[in-house]
Amino acid sequence: MDNSEKRTCLKCGSEMTKCYVAEGFRGLLVKNPEGDRILSNKKNTNINPVICTHCGFAEWYADEPENLI
Ligand SMILES: [Zn+2]
């Protein structure tokens, strides 16, 4: 996702702000269970939230969704 891209809240139509989570280095790490191996799972990506500053609605976007395939 492009950092400069503006997103509009699906709930109230206000502008949304790209945020980050305080846990983890570049966001929360999520993994596709199909990628599970004994020692590693390379089917993973970081996700970060985009939050509506008007109503608080939050959406999550993966930095590298193609990594989950
Ligand atoms: Zn909203």
N, CA, C, O and the ligand as a Tripos MOL2 file, in Angstrom:
@<TRIPOS>MOLECULE
protein
  277   275    70     0     0
PROTEIN
NO_CHARGES

@<TRIPOS>ATOM
      1 N           0.8320   -1.1970    0.0000 N.3       1 MET1
      2 CA          0.0000    0.0000    0.0000 C.3       1 MET1
      3 C           0.8710    1.2530    0.0000 C.2       1 MET1
      4 O           1.8510    1.3420    0.7380 O.2       1 MET1
      5 N           0.5050    2.1970   -0.8210 N.am      2 ASP2
      6 CA          1.2380    3.4550   -0.9170 C.3       2 ASP2
      7 C           0.9600    4.3100    0.3180 C.2       2 ASP2
      8 O          -0.1980    4.5380    0.6680 O.2       2 ASP2
      9 N           2.0080    4.7790    0.9720 N.am      3 ASN3
     10 CA          1.8310    5.5580    2.1940 C.3       3 ASN3
     11 C           1.1040    6.8790    1.9660 C.2       3 ASN3
     12 O           0.4770    7.4160    2.8780 O.2       3 ASN3
     13 N           1.1930    7.3970    0.7460 N.am      4 SER4
     14 CA          0.5880    8.6970    0.4870 C.3       4 SER4
     15 C          -0.8690    8.5760    0.0490 C.2       4 SER4
     16 O          -1.5650    9.5790   -0.1110 O.2       4 SER4
     17 N          -1.3190    7.3420   -0.1440 N.am      5 GLU5
     18 CA         -2.6770    7.1230   -0.6140 C.3       5 GLU5
     19 C          -3.6990    7.5180    0.4500 C.2       5 GLU5
     20 O          -3.5850    7.1280    1.6120 O.2       5 GLU5
     21 N          -4.6820    8.2830    0.0410 N.am      6 LYS6
     22 CA         -5.7430    8.6820    0.9570 C.3       6 LYS6
     23 C          -6.8720    7.6630    0.8930 C.2       6 LYS6
     24 O          -7.2720    7.2200   -0.1830 O.2       6 LYS6
     25 N          -7.3720    7.3050    2.0580 N.am      7 ARG7
     26 CA         -8.4930    6.3890    2.1090 C.3       7 ARG7
     27 C          -9.6480    7.0560    2.8350 C.2       7 ARG7
     28 O          -9.4620    7.8590    3.7490 O.2       7 ARG7
     29 N         -10.8500    6.6950    2.3970 N.am      8 THR8
     30 CA        -12.0460    7.2710    2.9800 C.3       8 THR8
     31 C         -12.7630    6.2100    3.8090 C.2       8 THR8
     32 O         -12.8700    5.0540    3.3980 O.2       8 THR8
     33 N         -13.2470    6.6110    4.9650 N.am      9 CYS9
     34 CA        -13.9290    5.6950    5.8760 C.3       9 CYS9
     35 C         -15.1830    5.1180    5.2320 C.2       9 CYS9
     36 O         -15.9990    5.8560    4.6800 O.2       9 CYS9
     37 N         -15.3330    3.7910    5.3030 N.am     10 LEU10
     38 CA        -16.5120    3.1280    4.7440 C.3      10 LEU10
     39 C         -17.7540    3.4250    5.5670 C.2      10 LEU10
     40 O         -18.8720    3.3090    5.0670 O.2      10 LEU10
     41 N         -17.5700    3.8000    6.8030 N.am     11 LYS11
     42 CA        -18.7020    4.0010    7.7140 C.3      11 LYS11
     43 C         -19.2540    5.4150    7.6730 C.2      11 LYS11
     44 O         -20.4700    5.6070    7.6360 O.2      11 LYS11
     45 N         -18.3660    6.4100    7.6790 N.am     12 CYS12
     46 CA        -18.8500    7.7890    7.7970 C.3      12 CYS12
     47 C         -18.3270    8.7130    6.7050 C.2      12 CYS12
     48 O         -18.7480    9.8680    6.6310 O.2      12 CYS12
     49 N         -17.4170    8.2340    5.8520 N.am     13 GLY13
     50 CA        -16.9470    9.0340    4.7370 C.3      13 GLY13
     51 C         -15.8470   10.0210    5.0630 C.2      13 GLY13
     52 O         -15.4330   10.7910    4.1970 O.2      13 GLY13
     53 N         -15.3630   10.0130    6.3030 N.am     14 SER14
     54 CA        -14.2810   10.9250    6.6740 C.3      14 SER14
     55 C         -12.9330   10.3820    6.2050 C.2      14 SER14
     56 O         -12.8120    9.2160    5.8330 O.2      14 SER14
     57 N         -11.9420   11.2380    6.2310 N.am     15 GLU15
     58 CA        -10.6090   10.8200    5.8330 C.3      15 GLU15
     59 C          -9.9870    9.9220    6.8980 C.2      15 GLU15
     60 O         -10.1720   10.1290    8.0980 O.2      15 GLU15
     61 N          -9.2500    8.9250    6.4300 N.am     16 MET16
     62 CA         -8.6240    7.9890    7.3550 C.3      16 MET16
     63 C          -7.1290    8.2540    7.4380 C.2      16 MET16
     64 O          -6.5200    8.7690    6.5000 O.2      16 MET16
     65 N          -6.5520    7.8930    8.5720 N.am     17 THR17
     66 CA         -5.1320    8.1350    8.8200 C.3      17 THR17
     67 C          -4.3990    6.8130    8.9420 C.2      17 THR17
     68 O          -4.8020    5.9330    9.7030 O.2      17 THR17
     69 N          -3.3130    6.6810    8.1820 N.am     18 LYS18
     70 CA         -2.5120    5.4670    8.2980 C.3      18 LYS18
     71 C          -1.7390    5.4920    9.6180 C.2      18 LYS18
     72 O          -1.0560    6.4690    9.9260 O.2      18 LYS18
     73 N          -1.8510    4.4260   10.3820 N.am     19 CYS19
     74 CA         -1.2150    4.3540   11.7000 C.3      19 CYS19
     75 C          -0.2570    3.1720   11.7530 C.2      19 CYS19
     76 O          -0.0950    2.4370   10.7790 O.2      19 CYS19
     77 N           0.3510    3.0120   12.8690 N.am     20 TYR20
     78 CA          1.1790    1.8250   13.0690 C.3      20 TYR20
     79 C           0.9140    1.3000   14.4590 C.2      20 TYR20
     80 O           0.4080    2.0200   15.3200 O.2      20 TYR20
     81 N           1.2530    0.0570   14.6780 N.am     21 VAL21
     82 CA          1.0540   -0.5370   15.9880 C.3      21 VAL21
     83 C           2.3350   -0.4250   16.8060 C.2      21 VAL21
     84 O           3.4370   -0.4420   16.2570 O.2      21 VAL21
     85 N           2.1810   -0.3120   18.1000 N.am     22 ALA22
     86 CA          3.3450   -0.1610   18.9740 C.3      22 ALA22
     87 C           4.0610   -1.4930   19.1750 C.2      22 ALA22
     88 O           5.2180   -1.5210   19.5940 O.2      22 ALA22
     89 N           3.3780   -2.5930   18.8770 N.am     23 GLU23
     90 CA          3.9950   -3.9150   19.0080 C.3      23 GLU23
     91 C           4.6660   -4.2800   17.6980 C.2      23 GLU23
     92 O           4.0740   -4.1100   16.6320 O.2      23 GLU23
     93 N           5.8780   -4.7750   17.7590 N.am     24 GLY24
     94 CA          6.5280   -5.2130   16.5350 C.3      24 GLY24
     95 C           7.2290   -4.0700   15.8330 C.2      24 GLY24
     96 O           6.9780   -2.8990   16.1170 O.2      24 GLY24
     97 N           8.1020   -4.4200   14.9210 N.am     25 PHE25
     98 CA          8.9700   -3.4420   14.2870 C.3      25 PHE25
     99 C           8.2590   -2.6550   13.1920 C.2      25 PHE25
    100 O           8.3190   -1.4260   13.1700 O.2      25 PHE25
    101 N           7.5840   -3.3640   12.2790 N.am     26 ARG26
    102 CA          6.9320   -2.6970   11.1520 C.3      26 ARG26
    103 C           5.4700   -3.0600   11.0660 C.2      26 ARG26
    104 O           4.8830   -3.0580    9.9840 O.2      26 ARG26
    105 N           4.8810   -3.3710   12.2020 N.am     27 GLY27
    106 CA          3.4830   -3.7740   12.1910 C.3      27 GLY27
    107 C           3.3370   -5.1480   12.7970 C.2      27 GLY27
    108 O           4.3160   -5.7460   13.2430 O.2      27 GLY27
    109 N           2.1310   -5.6450   12.8140 N.am     28 LEU28
    110 CA          1.8820   -6.9770   13.3370 C.3      28 LEU28
    111 C           2.1910   -7.9980   12.2580 C.2      28 LEU28
    112 O           1.7690   -7.8450   11.1120 O.2      28 LEU28
    113 N           2.9260   -9.0410   12.6220 N.am     29 LEU29
    114 CA          3.2680  -10.0840   11.6560 C.3      29 LEU29
    115 C           2.1510  -11.1220   11.6270 C.2      29 LEU29
    116 O           1.7880  -11.6930   12.6560 O.2      29 LEU29
    117 N           1.6190  -11.3540   10.4450 N.am     30 VAL30
    118 CA          0.5960  -12.3840   10.2760 C.3      30 VAL30
    119 C           1.1110  -13.4490    9.3160 C.2      30 VAL30
    120 O           1.9100  -13.1580    8.4260 O.2      30 VAL30
    121 N           0.6440  -14.6990    9.5010 N.am     31 LYS31
    122 CA          1.1490  -15.8130    8.6950 C.3      31 LYS31
    123 C           0.0040  -16.6340    8.1300 C.2      31 LYS31
    124 O          -1.0050  -16.8730    8.7930 O.2      31 LYS31
    125 N           0.1850  -17.0580    6.8940 N.am     32 ASN32
    126 CA         -0.7560  -17.9950    6.2850 C.3      32 ASN32
    127 C          -0.4880  -19.3830    6.8660 C.2      32 ASN32
    128 O           0.6310  -19.8820    6.7420 O.2      32 ASN32
    129 N          -1.4770  -20.0240    7.4970 N.am     33 PRO33
    130 CA         -1.2550  -21.3380    8.1060 C.3      33 PRO33
    131 C          -0.7430  -22.3670    7.1060 C.2      33 PRO33
    132 O          -0.0860  -23.3320    7.4970 O.2      33 PRO33
    133 N          -1.0370  -22.1740    5.8090 N.am     34 GLU34
    134 CA         -0.5610  -23.1170    4.7910 C.3      34 GLU34
    135 C           0.9530  -23.0700    4.6420 C.2      34 GLU34
    136 O           1.5490  -23.9840    4.0710 O.2      34 GLU34
    137 N           1.5850  -22.0020    5.1570 N.am     35 GLY35
    138 CA          3.0270  -21.8810    5.0470 C.3      35 GLY35
    139 C           3.7750  -22.4710    6.2230 C.2      35 GLY35
    140 O           5.0040  -22.4030    6.2740 O.2      35 GLY35
    141 N           3.0490  -23.0540    7.1760 N.am     36 ASP36
    142 CA          3.7070  -23.5790    8.3740 C.3      36 ASP36
    143 C           4.6680  -24.7160    8.0610 C.2      36 ASP36
    144 O           4.3270  -25.6780    7.3730 O.2      36 ASP36
    145 N           5.8840  -24.5750    8.5910 N.am     37 ARG37
    146 CA          6.8970  -25.6300    8.5240 C.3      37 ARG37
    147 C           7.4020  -25.8180    9.9420 C.2      37 ARG37
    148 O           6.9830  -25.1130   10.8590 O.2      37 ARG37
    149 N           8.3060  -26.7740   10.1180 N.am     38 ILE38
    150 CA          8.7770  -27.0560   11.4830 C.3      38 ILE38
    151 C           9.4490  -25.8370   12.1090 C.2      38 ILE38
    152 O           9.1850  -25.4990   13.2630 O.2      38 ILE38
    153 N          10.3190  -25.1810   11.3410 N.am     39 LEU39
    154 CA         11.0730  -24.0690   11.9310 C.3      39 LEU39
    155 C          10.7170  -22.6960   11.3850 C.2      39 LEU39
    156 O          11.0800  -21.6790   11.9760 O.2      39 LEU39
    157 N          10.0150  -22.6600   10.2670 N.am     40 SER40
    158 CA          9.7680  -21.3420    9.6910 C.3      40 SER40
    159 C           8.4650  -21.3150    8.9200 C.2      40 SER40
    160 O           7.9120  -22.3510    8.5500 O.2      40 SER40
    161 N           8.0000  -20.1260    8.6930 N.am     41 ASN41
    162 CA          6.8290  -19.9060    7.8570 C.3      41 ASN41
    163 C           7.1080  -18.6480    7.0510 C.2      41 ASN41
    164 O           7.0410  -17.5300    7.5610 O.2      41 ASN41
    165 N           7.4280  -18.8640    5.7560 N.am     42 LYS42
    166 CA          7.7900  -17.7190    4.9210 C.3      42 LYS42
    167 C           6.5750  -17.0330    4.3110 C.2      42 LYS42
    168 O           6.6950  -15.9800    3.6830 O.2      42 LYS42
    169 N           5.3960  -17.6410    4.5020 N.am     43 LYS43
    170 CA          4.1800  -16.9960    3.9980 C.3      43 LYS43
    171 C           3.6720  -16.0240    5.0600 C.2      43 LYS43
    172 O           2.6980  -16.2860    5.7660 O.2      43 LYS43
    173 N           4.3680  -14.8980    5.1440 N.am     44 ASN44
    174 CA          3.9680  -13.9290    6.1690 C.3      44 ASN44
    175 C           4.0990  -12.5120    5.6560 C.2      44 ASN44
    176 O           4.7970  -12.2560    4.6750 O.2      44 ASN44
    177 N           3.4340  -11.6060    6.3150 N.am     45 THR45
    178 CA          3.5400  -10.1860    5.9860 C.3      45 THR45
    179 C           3.2090   -9.3860    7.2240 C.2      45 THR45
    180 O           2.5540   -9.8800    8.1430 O.2      45 THR45
    181 N           3.6620   -8.1550    7.2430 N.am     46 ASN46
    182 CA          3.2450   -7.2440    8.2910 C.3      46 ASN46
    183 C           1.9380   -6.5770    7.8900 C.2      46 ASN46
    184 O           1.6800   -6.3470    6.7080 O.2      46 ASN46
    185 N           1.1260   -6.2740    8.8760 N.am     47 ILE47
    186 CA         -0.0910   -5.5130    8.6110 C.3      47 ILE47
    187 C          -0.1160   -4.2720    9.4930 C.2      47 ILE47
    188 O           0.3750   -4.2760   10.6220 O.2      47 ILE47
    189 N          -0.6930   -3.2250    8.9540 N.am     48 ASN48
    190 CA         -0.8180   -1.9650    9.6970 C.3      48 ASN48
    191 C          -2.2290   -1.4100    9.5220 C.2      48 ASN48
    192 O          -2.8600   -1.6190    8.4860 O.2      48 ASN48
    193 N          -2.7160   -0.7060   10.5340 N.am     49 PRO49
    194 CA         -4.0920   -0.2010   10.4900 C.3      49 PRO49
    195 C          -4.2100    1.1840    9.8660 C.2      49 PRO49
    196 O          -3.3070    2.0150    9.9680 O.2      49 PRO49
    197 N          -5.3340    1.4020    9.2260 N.am     50 VAL50
    198 CA         -5.7390    2.7360    8.7780 C.3      50 VAL50
    199 C          -6.9950    3.0470    9.5810 C.2      50 VAL50
    200 O          -7.9420    2.2620    9.5850 O.2      50 VAL50
    201 N          -7.0050    4.1840   10.2580 N.am     51 ILE51
    202 CA         -8.0620    4.4630   11.2240 C.3      51 ILE51
    203 C          -8.7710    5.7750   10.9110 C.2      51 ILE51
    204 O          -8.1410    6.7820   10.5890 O.2      51 ILE51
    205 N         -10.0840    5.7350   11.0130 N.am     52 CYS52
    206 CA        -10.8970    6.9380   10.8260 C.3      52 CYS52
    207 C         -10.8040    7.7810   12.0920 C.2      52 CYS52
    208 O         -11.1200    7.3150   13.1860 O.2      52 CYS52
    209 N         -10.3670    9.0250   11.9300 N.am     53 THR53
    210 CA        -10.2120    9.8830   13.1080 C.3      53 THR53
    211 C         -11.5400   10.4890   13.5340 C.2      53 THR53
    212 O         -11.6100   11.1930   14.5420 O.2      53 THR53
    213 N         -12.5940   10.2180   12.7690 N.am     54 HIS54
    214 CA        -13.9080   10.7550   13.1350 C.3      54 HIS54
    215 C         -14.7130    9.7400   13.9490 C.2      54 HIS54
    216 O         -15.2120   10.0640   15.0270 O.2      54 HIS54
    217 N         -14.8430    8.5060   13.4320 N.am     55 CYS55
    218 CA        -15.6800    7.5200   14.1250 C.3      55 CYS55
    219 C         -14.8740    6.3740   14.7410 C.2      55 CYS55
    220 O         -15.4150    5.5760   15.5080 O.2      55 CYS55
    221 N         -13.5950    6.2910   14.4100 N.am     56 GLY56
    222 CA        -12.7660    5.2500   15.0230 C.3      56 GLY56
    223 C         -12.7340    3.9400   14.2700 C.2      56 GLY56
    224 O         -12.0750    2.9980   14.7080 O.2      56 GLY56
    225 N         -13.4340    3.8550   13.1400 N.am     57 PHE57
    226 CA        -13.4050    2.6290   12.3500 C.3      57 PHE57
    227 C         -11.9840    2.3290   11.8980 C.2      57 PHE57
    228 O         -11.2620    3.2310   11.4740 O.2      57 PHE57
    229 N         -11.5820    1.0670   11.9890 N.am     58 ALA58
    230 CA        -10.2150    0.6840   11.6280 C.3      58 ALA58
    231 C         -10.2290   -0.3910   10.5550 C.2      58 ALA58
    232 O         -11.0190   -1.3330   10.6040 O.2      58 ALA58
    233 N          -9.3290   -0.2300    9.5770 N.am     59 GLU59
    234 CA         -9.0970   -1.2530    8.5570 C.3      59 GLU59
    235 C          -7.6430   -1.6490    8.6430 C.2      59 GLU59
    236 O          -6.7860   -0.8430    9.0040 O.2      59 GLU59
    237 N          -7.3660   -2.9120    8.3050 N.am     60 TRP60
    238 CA         -5.9790   -3.3780    8.3370 C.3      60 TRP60
    239 C          -5.5350   -3.6950    6.9230 C.2      60 TRP60
    240 O          -6.2850   -4.2890    6.1480 O.2      60 TRP60
    241 N          -4.3190   -3.3010    6.5870 N.am     61 TYR61
    242 CA         -3.7640   -3.5890    5.2670 C.3      61 TYR61
    243 C          -2.4220   -4.2930    5.4070 C.2      61 TYR61
    244 O          -1.5980   -3.9430    6.2520 O.2      61 TYR61
    245 N          -2.2260   -5.2870    4.5610 N.am     62 ALA62
    246 CA         -0.9560   -6.0010    4.5510 C.3      62 ALA62
    247 C           0.0680   -5.2230    3.7280 C.2      62 ALA62
    248 O          -0.2540   -4.7000    2.6620 O.2      62 ALA62
    249 N           1.2980   -5.1480    4.2270 N.am     63 ASP63
    250 CA          2.3620   -4.4860    3.4790 C.3      63 ASP63
    251 C           2.7100   -5.2580    2.2070 C.2      63 ASP63
    252 O           2.9200   -4.6700    1.1460 O.2      63 ASP63
    253 N           2.7670   -6.5790    2.3310 N.am     64 GLU64
    254 CA          3.1530   -7.4250    1.1990 C.3      64 GLU64
    255 C           2.2090   -8.6280    1.0880 C.2      64 GLU64
    256 O           2.5930   -9.7660    1.3580 O.2      64 GLU64
    257 N           0.9640   -8.3480    0.6830 N.am     65 PRO65
    258 CA         -0.0300   -9.4330    0.6400 C.3      65 PRO65
    259 C           0.3850  -10.5930   -0.2600 C.2      65 PRO65
    260 O          -0.0140  -11.7330   -0.0250 O.2      65 PRO65
    261 N           1.1940  -10.3050   -1.3030 N.am     66 GLU66
    262 CA          1.6180  -11.3690   -2.2180 C.3      66 GLU66
    263 C           2.4820  -12.4140   -1.5100 C.2      66 GLU66
    264 O           2.5970  -13.5450   -1.9820 O.2      66 GLU66
    265 N           3.0790  -12.0480   -0.3980 N.am     67 ASN67
    266 CA          3.9170  -12.9980    0.3460 C.3      67 ASN67
    267 C           3.1070  -14.1420    0.9530 C.2      67 ASN67
    268 O           3.6650  -15.1780    1.3130 O.2      67 ASN67
    269 N           1.8100  -13.9560    1.0640 N.am     68 LEU68
    270 CA          0.9730  -14.9630    1.7030 C.3      68 LEU68
    271 C           0.6110  -16.1040    0.7470 C.2      68 LEU68
    272 O           0.0870  -17.1330    1.1730 O.2      68 LEU68
    273 N           0.8900  -15.9180   -0.5330 N.am     69 ILE69
    274 CA          0.5110  -16.9310   -1.5220 C.3      69 ILE69
    275 C           1.5230  -18.0600   -1.5360 C.2      69 ILE69
    276 O           1.3770  -19.0100   -2.3050 O.2      69 ILE69
    277 ZN        -15.4800    6.9680   10.0920 Zn       70 ZN70
@<TRIPOS>BOND
     1     1     2 1
     2     2     3 1
     3     3     4 2
     4     3     5 am
     5     5     6 1
     6     6     7 1
     7     7     8 2
     8     7     9 am
     9     9    10 1
    10    10    11 1
    11    11    12 2
    12    11    13 am
    13    13    14 1
    14    14    15 1
    15    15    16 2
    16    15    17 am
    17    17    18 1
    18    18    19 1
    19    19    20 2
    20    19    21 am
    21    21    22 1
    22    22    23 1
    23    23    24 2
    24    23    25 am
    25    25    26 1
    26    26    27 1
    27    27    28 2
    28    27    29 am
    29    29    30 1
    30    30    31 1
    31    31    32 2
    32    31    33 am
    33    33    34 1
    34    34    35 1
    35    35    36 2
    36    35    37 am
    37    37    38 1
    38    38    39 1
    39    39    40 2
    40    39    41 am
    41    41    42 1
    42    42    43 1
    43    43    44 2
    44    43    45 am
    45    45    46 1
    46    46    47 1
    47    47    48 2
    48    47    49 am
    49    49    50 1
    50    50    51 1
    51    51    52 2
    52    51    53 am
    53    53    54 1
    54    54    55 1
    55    55    56 2
    56    55    57 am
    57    57    58 1
    58    58    59 1
    59    59    60 2
    60    59    61 am
    61    61    62 1
    62    62    63 1
    63    63    64 2
    64    63    65 am
    65    65    66 1
    66    66    67 1
    67    67    68 2
    68    67    69 am
    69    69    70 1
    70    70    71 1
    71    71    72 2
    72    71    73 am
    73    73    74 1
    74    74    75 1
    75    75    76 2
    76    75    77 am
    77    77    78 1
    78    78    79 1
    79    79    80 2
    80    79    81 am
    81    81    82 1
    82    82    83 1
    83    83    84 2
    84    83    85 am
    85    85    86 1
    86    86    87 1
    87    87    88 2
    88    87    89 am
    89    89    90 1
    90    90    91 1
    91    91    92 2
    92    91    93 am
    93    93    94 1
    94    94    95 1
    95    95    96 2
    96    95    97 am
    97    97    98 1
    98    98    99 1
    99    99   100 2
   100    99   101 am
   101   101   102 1
   102   102   103 1
   103   103   104 2
   104   103   105 am
   105   105   106 1
   106   106   107 1
   107   107   108 2
   108   107   109 am
   109   109   110 1
   110   110   111 1
   111   111   112 2
   112   111   113 am
   113   113   114 1
   114   114   115 1
   115   115   116 2
   116   115   117 am
   117   117   118 1
   118   118   119 1
   119   119   120 2
   120   119   121 am
   121   121   122 1
   122   122   123 1
   123   123   124 2
   124   123   125 am
   125   125   126 1
   126   126   127 1
   127   127   128 2
   128   127   129 am
   129   129   130 1
   130   130   131 1
   131   131   132 2
   132   131   133 am
   133   133   134 1
   134   134   135 1
   135   135   136 2
   136   135   137 am
   137   137   138 1
   138   138   139 1
   139   139   140 2
   140   139   141 am
   141   141   142 1
   142   142   143 1
   143   143   144 2
   144   143   145 am
   145   145   146 1
   146   146   147 1
   147   147   148 2
   148   147   149 am
   149   149   150 1
   150   150   151 1
   151   151   152 2
   152   151   153 am
   153   153   154 1
   154   154   155 1
   155   155   156 2
   156   155   157 am
   157   157   158 1
   158   158   159 1
   159   159   160 2
   160   159   161 am
   161   161   162 1
   162   162   163 1
   163   163   164 2
   164   163   165 am
   165   165   166 1
   166   166   167 1
   167   167   168 2
   168   167   169 am
   169   169   170 1
   170   170   171 1
   171   171   172 2
   172   171   173 am
   173   173   174 1
   174   174   175 1
   175   175   176 2
   176   175   177 am
   177   177   178 1
   178   178   179 1
   179   179   180 2
   180   179   181 am
   181   181   182 1
   182   182   183 1
   183   183   184 2
   184   183   185 am
   185   185   186 1
   186   186   187 1
   187   187   188 2
   188   187   189 am
   189   189   190 1
   190   190   191 1
   191   191   192 2
   192   191   193 am
   193   193   194 1
   194   194   195 1
   195   195   196 2
   196   195   197 am
   197   197   198 1
   198   198   199 1
   199   199   200 2
   200   199   201 am
   201   201   202 1
   202   202   203 1
   203   203   204 2
   204   203   205 am
   205   205   206 1
   206   206   207 1
   207   207   208 2
   208   207   209 am
   209   209   210 1
   210   210   211 1
   211   211   212 2
   212   211   213 am
   213   213   214 1
   214   214   215 1
   215   215   216 2
   216   215   217 am
   217   217   218 1
   218   218   219 1
   219   219   220 2
   220   219   221 am
   221   221   222 1
   222   222   223 1
   223   223   224 2
   224   223   225 am
   225   225   226 1
   226   226   227 1
   227   227   228 2
   228   227   229 am
   229   229   230 1
   230   230   231 1
   231   231   232 2
   232   231   233 am
   233   233   234 1
   234   234   235 1
   235   235   236 2
   236   235   237 am
   237   237   238 1
   238   238   239 1
   239   239   240 2
   240   239   241 am
   241   241   242 1
   242   242   243 1
   243   243   244 2
   244   243   245 am
   245   245   246 1
   246   246   247 1
   247   247   248 2
   248   247   249 am
   249   249   250 1
   250   250   251 1
   251   251   252 2
   252   251   253 am
   253   253   254 1
   254   254   255 1
   255   255   256 2
   256   255   257 am
   257   257   258 1
   258   258   259 1
   259   259   260 2
   260   259   261 am
   261   261   262 1
   262   262   263 1
   263   263   264 2
   264   263   265 am
   265   265   266 1
   266   266   267 1
   267   267   268 2
   268   267   269 am
   269   269   270 1
   270   270   271 1
   271   271   272 2
   272   271   273 am
   273   273   274 1
   274   274   275 1
   275   275   276 2
@<TRIPOS>SUBSTRUCTURE
     1 MET1         2 RESIDUE 1 A MET
     2 ASP2         6 RESIDUE 1 A ASP
     3 ASN3        10 RESIDUE 1 A ASN
     4 SER4        14 RESIDUE 1 A SER
     5 GLU5        18 RESIDUE 1 A GLU
     6 LYS6        22 RESIDUE 1 A LYS
     7 ARG7        26 RESIDUE 1 A ARG
     8 THR8        30 RESIDUE 1 A THR
     9 CYS9        34 RESIDUE 1 A CYS
    10 LEU10       38 RESIDUE 1 A LEU
    11 LYS11       42 RESIDUE 1 A LYS
    12 CYS12       46 RESIDUE 1 A CYS
    13 GLY13       50 RESIDUE 1 A GLY
    14 SER14       54 RESIDUE 1 A SER
    15 GLU15       58 RESIDUE 1 A GLU
    16 MET16       62 RESIDUE 1 A MET
    17 THR17       66 RESIDUE 1 A THR
    18 LYS18       70 RESIDUE 1 A LYS
    19 CYS19       74 RESIDUE 1 A CYS
    20 TYR20       78 RESIDUE 1 A TYR
    21 VAL21       82 RESIDUE 1 A VAL
    22 ALA22       86 RESIDUE 1 A ALA
    23 GLU23       90 RESIDUE 1 A GLU
    24 GLY24       94 RESIDUE 1 A GLY
    25 PHE25       98 RESIDUE 1 A PHE
    26 ARG26      102 RESIDUE 1 A ARG
    27 GLY27      106 RESIDUE 1 A GLY
    28 LEU28      110 RESIDUE 1 A LEU
    29 LEU29      114 RESIDUE 1 A LEU
    30 VAL30      118 RESIDUE 1 A VAL
    31 LYS31      122 RESIDUE 1 A LYS
    32 ASN32      126 RESIDUE 1 A ASN
    33 PRO33      130 RESIDUE 1 A PRO
    34 GLU34      134 RESIDUE 1 A GLU
    35 GLY35      138 RESIDUE 1 A GLY
    36 ASP36      142 RESIDUE 1 A ASP
    37 ARG37      146 RESIDUE 1 A ARG
    38 ILE38      150 RESIDUE 1 A ILE
    39 LEU39      154 RESIDUE 1 A LEU
    40 SER40      158 RESIDUE 1 A SER
    41 ASN41      162 RESIDUE 1 A ASN
    42 LYS42      166 RESIDUE 1 A LYS
    43 LYS43      170 RESIDUE 1 A LYS
    44 ASN44      174 RESIDUE 1 A ASN
    45 THR45      178 RESIDUE 1 A THR
    46 ASN46      182 RESIDUE 1 A ASN
    47 ILE47      186 RESIDUE 1 A ILE
    48 ASN48      190 RESIDUE 1 A ASN
    49 PRO49      194 RESIDUE 1 A PRO
    50 VAL50      198 RESIDUE 1 A VAL
    51 ILE51      202 RESIDUE 1 A ILE
    52 CYS52      206 RESIDUE 1 A CYS
    53 THR53      210 RESIDUE 1 A THR
    54 HIS54      214 RESIDUE 1 A HIS
    55 CYS55      218 RESIDUE 1 A CYS
    56 GLY56      222 RESIDUE 1 A GLY
    57 PHE57      226 RESIDUE 1 A PHE
    58 ALA58      230 RESIDUE 1 A ALA
    59 GLU59      234 RESIDUE 1 A GLU
    60 TRP60      238 RESIDUE 1 A TRP
    61 TYR61      242 RESIDUE 1 A TYR
    62 ALA62      246 RESIDUE 1 A ALA
    63 ASP63      250 RESIDUE 1 A ASP
    64 GLU64      254 RESIDUE 1 A GLU
    65 PRO65      258 RESIDUE 1 A PRO
    66 GLU66      262 RESIDUE 1 A GLU
    67 ASN67      266 RESIDUE 1 A ASN
    68 LEU68      270 RESIDUE 1 A LEU
    69 ILE69      274 RESIDUE 1 A ILE
    70 ZN70       277 GROUP 0 **** ****
